[in-house]
Amino acid sequence: MAARDLNFTAYSHVELFEDDDHEVIESFHEHTKMSPKSCLDVGHRVSKIVADPNILAMMNRSWKVYPAARKQLLNKAAPLGDMSLQTALRERRSVGAFGARLLPTPMTLDQLSAMLMHSYGAIRELPWKAAHENGGFGRPAASAGGLYPIEIYPVVLNVEGLTPGIYHYNVPEHALHCVREGGGSDSLLAELKECTTYHDLLQDAAVVFLLTGVWKRTLSKYHQRGYRFMLHDAGTLVQNLYLTGTALELGTCALGGMFDNRTAELLDTNPLEEPVLLGFVAGGRPAAWTPNGAKA
C-alpha cells in the first residue's frame, strides 16, 4: 500500500499489510467478552468462593515462594525521594525511545528496594483481610479482585551489595529470594541477550525485571475474561515501575519483545501455567533526561 492511499484521519481502520491475519486475535477477543450470561457465571463463582473459607484463604495468598532459596531482606523504609507525582508523570521516559542508552552505573540496594516496595509491595494493612491466612495487606498496584497474578523476577546485574543472579520478589517479606546464582554479570547478560533483541538496552542495565503471570489466579474467579484482567494488572505494575524509577532519577524502559519460551527457560518457569509477559530495565539515567530538563 502506498502512503498516498492512507487515510490519516482513520488510521485505526487501515490495513497496512494486506496479508495480515487477525483471526487469532479476533477469536481471543470474542471468547473473552463480557455478557449478561458471563456475568451470571462470575456471580456463581464468587458465591462459591465466599462460602468456602479455605478457598478464600488460598486466593488471598497471591504470591509464589521459594522456601529453599537464599534470602536477601530489603529495607522497607528505603526512601523514594521527594519528587512530586506531577513531576514524575511529566519526566517519565522510555530510555530507548530515541536511541538513548542507560549509563553503566550501579543501582543501590535501597533504590531497588524502593522500586519494589512502592510498585508492588505490601504498603498498608487491610484489617478486613486479617482473618484470612497470610492476608491483611494492600499493594500500590491495582489488581482485578485483588488476586495479583503478576510475579516479579529481578535479574540483578549491577546492584551494590547484591550478588548478580536471578531473584524472585517475595511481597509479604519484602525480600529477594535467589532462585539462581548468576555466575557473574557478564554470563547473566549473555543469557538475557538470548531472550530478546534489545541488546543495547540490556548492555548497561543494573536490573532487568522479568514479569510473569500466574493466570489461573485470575481465571479461577473471572473465567476467560480473567486473562484480559491479568494483562491490565501487568500494565498497572509497569507504570508504577516507571514512576518509581523516575522518582529515583533512574533510567527505565519496558521491554515488550521478550522471547517467551527462552525467557521461561531462563527463569525455569512453566510457560503454559506462568507465561512471561514482558521485561523492564532500570539503571543509570542518561544526562539528557535529568528531571530538571537539562540537556547533556
C-alpha positions in Angstrom: 0.0 0.0 0.0 1.4 3.4 -1.0 1.5 6.2 1.6 -0.7 8.3 -0.7 -3.5 5.8 -0.3 -3.6 6.0 3.5 -6.5 7.8 5.2 -4.7 9.6 8.0 -7.9 10.6 9.7 -9.0 7.0 10.1 -5.6 5.3 10.8 -7.1 2.7 13.1 -9.2 1.3 10.2 -6.3 0.9 7.8 -4.8 -2.4 6.8 -1.2 -1.5 6.4 -0.2 -5.1 5.3 -2.7 -6.9 3.1 -1.5 -10.4 4.2 -2.2 -9.7 8.0 -4.3 -12.4 9.6 -6.1 -11.3 12.7 -8.2 -14.5 13.2 -6.4 -15.5 16.4 -6.8 -12.0 17.9 -10.4 -11.8 16.8 -11.2 -15.2 18.3 -9.5 -14.3 21.6 -11.5 -11.0 21.8 -14.8 -12.8 21.1 -14.1 -15.5 23.7 -13.2 -13.1 26.4 -16.1 -10.7 26.0 -18.4 -9.9 28.9 -22.2 -10.6 28.5 -25.2 -11.0 30.9 -24.6 -14.7 30.8 -20.9 -14.5 31.6 -21.7 -12.1 34.5 -24.0 -14.7 35.9 -21.3 -17.3 35.6 -18.9 -15.0 37.5 -21.5 -14.4 40.2 -21.9 -18.1 40.7 -18.2 -18.5 41.1 -18.0 -15.7 43.6 -20.8 -17.2 45.6 -18.9 -20.5 45.9 -15.7 -18.7 46.8 -17.2 -16.6 49.5 -18.9 -19.6 51.0 -15.7 -21.5 51.5 -13.2 -20.0 54.0 -10.5 -22.4 52.7 -10.8 -21.1 49.2 -10.8 -17.5 50.4 -7.6 -18.1 52.4 -5.9 -19.7 49.4 -6.9 -16.9 47.0 -5.8 -14.3 49.5 -2.3 -15.7 49.2 -1.3 -14.3 45.9 2.4 -14.9 45.6 4.9 -17.6 44.9 7.5 -18.8 47.4 11.0 -20.3 47.1 11.5 -21.7 50.6 14.9 -23.2 49.9 16.3 -20.1 48.2 18.9 -17.8 49.8 17.1 -14.7 51.1 18.0 -11.1 51.0 15.8 -8.9 53.2 15.2 -5.4 51.8 14.7 -2.1 53.6 11.0 -1.4 53.9 11.8 2.2 54.7 14.1 2.8 51.7 13.3 6.4 50.6 11.6 7.1 47.3 12.7 10.7 47.2 10.7 13.9 47.3 9.7 14.2 43.6 6.1 15.1 43.3 3.7 12.9 41.3 3.1 15.6 38.8 6.9 15.9 38.1 7.3 12.1 37.9 4.5 11.9 35.4 6.0 14.7 33.3 9.5 13.3 33.4 8.7 9.7 32.8 10.6 8.4 29.8 11.4 5.2 28.0 15.2 5.3 27.7 15.3 3.5 24.3 12.7 5.8 22.7 15.2 8.0 20.9 18.3 5.8 20.9 19.5 6.8 24.3 21.2 4.2 26.5 21.4 3.6 30.2 24.5 4.8 31.9 26.8 2.0 33.2 26.3 2.9 36.9 25.2 0.6 39.7 21.9 0.9 41.5 21.9 0.9 45.2 20.1 -1.8 47.2 17.9 0.9 48.6 16.9 2.1 45.1 15.9 -1.4 44.2 14.1 -1.9 47.5 12.1 1.4 47.0 11.1 0.5 43.4 9.7 -2.9 44.5 8.0 -1.6 47.7 6.3 1.3 46.0 5.4 -0.6 42.8 4.1 -3.9 44.2 4.9 -4.2 47.9 2.8 -4.6 51.0 2.4 -0.9 51.7 -0.6 -0.9 54.0 -2.7 -3.0 56.3 -6.2 -4.1 55.3 -7.9 -5.1 58.6 -10.9 -6.7 56.9 -8.5 -9.3 55.3 -6.7 -10.1 58.5 -8.9 -13.1 59.3 -7.6 -14.9 56.2 -4.3 -16.8 56.3 -1.3 -14.7 55.2 -3.5 -11.8 54.3 -4.0 -8.4 55.7 -2.1 -6.0 53.3 -2.7 -3.9 50.3 -0.4 -3.0 47.4 0.2 0.2 45.4 -0.8 -1.6 42.1 -4.5 -2.2 41.4 -5.5 -5.8 40.6 -8.8 -7.3 39.4 -10.4 -8.9 42.5 -7.2 -8.3 44.5 -5.8 -11.5 43.0 -2.4 -10.3 41.9 -1.4 -12.8 39.2 1.9 -11.0 38.4 5.2 -12.2 39.7 8.4 -10.2 39.5 11.8 -11.8 38.9 14.6 -9.2 39.2 17.7 -10.2 37.3 20.4 -8.4 39.1 23.4 -7.3 37.1 24.9 -4.3 38.9 23.4 -3.5 42.3 25.7 -2.5 45.2 25.8 -5.1 47.9 23.9 -7.8 45.9 25.4 -10.8 44.1 24.4 -11.0 40.4 21.8 -13.6 39.9 18.1 -14.3 39.2 15.9 -13.4 42.1 12.2 -13.6 42.9 10.4 -10.8 44.8 8.6 -12.1 47.9 5.9 -9.5 48.6 4.9 -10.1 52.3 8.5 -10.5 53.4 9.8 -7.6 51.2 12.7 -9.8 50.3 14.5 -11.2 47.3 14.9 -15.0 47.1 17.8 -16.0 44.9 16.5 -18.7 42.6 19.7 -18.9 40.6 23.2 -17.6 41.2 24.3 -15.8 38.1 27.9 -16.9 37.6 28.8 -13.3 37.2 27.1 -10.3 35.5 28.7 -11.0 32.1 27.4 -14.5 32.0 23.9 -13.4 33.0 23.9 -10.6 30.5 24.8 -13.0 27.7 21.8 -15.2 28.7 19.5 -12.3 28.8 20.6 -11.2 25.3 19.4 -14.6 24.0 15.9 -13.7 25.3 15.4 -10.5 23.3 16.7 -8.3 20.5 17.0 -5.3 22.8 20.7 -5.8 23.3 21.6 -2.1 23.6 19.1 -1.6 26.4 20.3 -4.6 28.3 24.0 -3.8 27.9 24.3 -1.3 30.8 21.2 -2.2 32.8 21.6 -2.6 36.6 18.5 -4.7 36.9 16.1 -6.4 34.4 12.7 -7.1 35.9 11.0 -10.1 34.2 7.3 -10.2 34.8 5.2 -13.4 34.6 1.5 -14.0 35.0 0.0 -16.9 37.0 -3.2 -16.6 35.1 -5.2 -19.3 37.0 -5.3 -16.9 40.0 -7.5 -14.6 38.0 -9.3 -17.1 35.8 -10.5 -19.1 38.8 -12.7 -16.1 39.6 -13.3 -14.4 36.3 -13.1 -17.3 33.9 -11.8 -16.5 30.4 -12.2 -12.7 31.0 -9.5 -13.0 33.6 -6.8 -13.3 31.0 -7.6 -9.7 29.9 -7.5 -8.6 33.6 -4.1 -10.2 34.0 -2.7 -8.1 31.2 -4.3 -5.0 32.8 -2.6 -5.8 36.0 0.8 -6.0 34.2 0.2 -2.6 32.7 -0.6 -1.1 36.1 2.6 -2.6 37.6 4.8 -1.3 34.7 3.5 2.2 35.1 4.4 2.0 38.8 7.9 0.8 37.9 8.2 3.8 35.5 7.1 6.3 38.1 9.2 5.0 41.0 12.2 4.7 38.7 11.7 8.3 37.6 11.3 9.5 41.2 14.6 7.8 42.0 16.2 9.5 38.9 16.9 6.2 37.2 16.7 5.4 33.5 13.9 2.9 32.8 12.2 1.2 29.8 9.7 -1.6 29.3 10.7 -4.5 27.0 7.7 -5.9 25.2 9.8 -8.1 22.8 10.9 -10.9 25.1 11.2 -14.3 23.6 8.6 -16.1 25.7 10.0 -19.7 25.8 13.6 -18.7 26.1 12.8 -16.3 29.0 10.8 -19.1 30.7 13.8 -21.4 30.4 16.0 -18.7 32.0 13.5 -18.4 34.9 12.8 -22.2 35.0 9.0 -21.5 34.9 6.3 -23.3 33.1 5.3 -21.1 30.0 1.8 -22.5 30.0 1.0 -22.0 33.6 3.1 -18.9 34.2 3.7 -17.1 30.9 6.3 -14.4 30.5 4.5 -11.1 29.9 7.3 -8.6 29.4 10.6 -7.2 30.8 11.6 -3.9 32.3 15.1 -2.4 32.6 16.4 0.0 35.1 19.8 1.7 35.5 21.7 4.9 35.2 19.6 7.7 33.8 21.1 9.5 30.7 22.2 13.0 31.5 20.0 14.4 28.7 16.9 13.3 30.7 17.6 14.7 34.1 14.4 15.8 36.0 15.2 19.5 35.5 15.2 19.0 31.8 18.9 20.0 31.3 20.4 18.7 28.1 23.7 16.9 28.0 
